[in-house]
Amino acid sequence: MSEAKASLSHVRMAPRKVRLAADLIRGKKVEEAQHLLSFATKHSALPVLKTLNSAVASAKNNFGAVESNLYVSHIAVNEGPKLKRYRPRARGMAYEIQKKTSHITLEVNELEQ
């Protein structure tokens, strides 16, 4: 089976916060990863779980894979574009606030028999 991929772009969370949830499931079996993410207290676990479920559905539909045989072979969280906003400060100055976004890329593969 070829690797089934899923990606989620422009998630309105900082990449370093999403990477905490991504590190939880790297290399794990899909069922274990879904349990870990559904009970994680991190807010960033929800978009990672959404991407994982999408990759699993893709593997089932396109390659006829069995869910119990799948594992997370690759997950990457990259930086997306920043929304730049300004906040007024003392003496007429303005400070920039960067609202960061993330791109999540996830691949699942079947375990070798």
Secondary structure by P-SEA (a helix, b strand, c coil): ccbbbbbbccccccaaaaaaaaaacccccaaaaaaaaaaccccaaaaaaaaaaaaaaaaaaccccccccccccbbbbbbcccbbbbbbbccbbbbbbbbccbbbbbbbbbccc
